[in-house]
Amino acid sequence: MTAIETVGLTKRFGDLEALADLSLTVPEGELFALLGPNGSGKTTTIEILTGQLEPSAGTASVLGHDPVSDPLAVRRAVGILPEREDPPSFLTPREYLEFVGTVRNLPDVTEQIDEWAERFEFREKLDTLATDLSEGERQRVMLAAAFVHEPDLVFIDEPLVNLDPLMQEQIKGHFREYCERGNTVFLSTHFIEVADELCTQVAIVSDGRLVAECNPQELDDERLLDVFRAEVGATEPATQQVSD
Ligand SMILES: Nc1ncnc2c1ncn2[C@@H]1O[C@H](COP(=O)(O)OP(=O)(O)OP(=O)(O)O)[C@@H](O)[C@H]1O
């Protein structure tokens, strides 16, 4: 089945066309990356697909729901982690995840909280106020919040930016395992290495336009970096780095 389908998705902000005629199909079970340089329309796409922003033209379907006419149905069904979003500074991870559990109608999240804190290694910080957590720790709490209700589809904007290399490996392993169970992960990133190593389907966007689609695991000599350079004209090696 198809997890996400967009047809001719377009978004204009005044004179700026942030997204132009984007048509994408993401089958269920895919570890998908929308890859593109800064300002290429990745966040705009996620915001439209999760019903936070209305497109100027085009249609989208997310797990069979229309994010324009029924944004709540989409947001109930999926997990979302926006770029650089933090838990509220005045709550502990435990309190925040309990809050998320309530919003997600989970009867009792005690076990899930333990499980996710163990998996993303913040168990010893469960009762520390978020304001006193490191950036990476806050990111791990937010990742747990995106997955805690075990949605079929999770959107994550720049998933690995604040994480140390060992935690990056752990999170990548989690994404793979999650998709192997038939779920779908939609990542947005400007780090080629993340898309190349991790993803089963990559769509490259530049200036709001889809310029290439591929499965990096099937690329032989033509590495994803070469495709990216050819289509986007990027020559900066910085795009290969995984962390800031
Ligand atoms: N609300 C807005 N009003 C006006 N312009 C906007 C708005 N939101 C985004 N844009 C513009 O749309 C373009 C695409 O932005 P978007 O945030 O989708 O890019 P991105 O690919 O996610 O970039 P980054 O990798 O830097 O996060 C940019 O030129 C941005 O300045």
The ligand as a Gaussian input file, in Angstrom:
#p B3LYP/6-31G(d) Opt

LIG

0 1
 N        6.196000      31.085000       6.151000
 C        7.045000      31.422000       5.193000
 N        6.969000      32.634000       4.607000
 C        7.799000      32.987000       3.599000
 N        8.760000      32.171000       3.096000
 C        8.872000      30.946000       3.652000
 C        8.035000      30.512000       4.714000
 N        8.384000      29.237000       5.042000
 C        9.405000      28.907000       4.237000
 N        9.693000      29.919000       3.389000
 C       10.722000      29.906000       2.346000
 O       10.490000      28.774000       1.520000
 C       11.717000      28.186000       1.097000
 C       11.749000      26.734000       1.506000
 O       11.844000      26.688000       2.931000
 P       11.928000      25.311000       3.724000
 O       11.953000      25.656000       5.176000
 O       10.881000      24.400000       3.238000
 O       13.358000      24.760000       3.257000
 P       14.207000      23.518000       3.798000
 O       14.561000      22.711000       2.610000
 O       13.469000      22.836000       4.886000
 O       15.498000      24.239000       4.369000
 P       16.493000      23.863000       5.593000
 O       17.307000      22.685000       5.144000
 O       17.316000      25.101000       5.713000
 O       15.663000      23.585000       6.822000
 C       12.824000      29.028000       1.730000
 O       13.261000      29.962000       0.760000
 C       12.124000      29.737000       2.889000
 O       12.735000      30.960000       3.183000

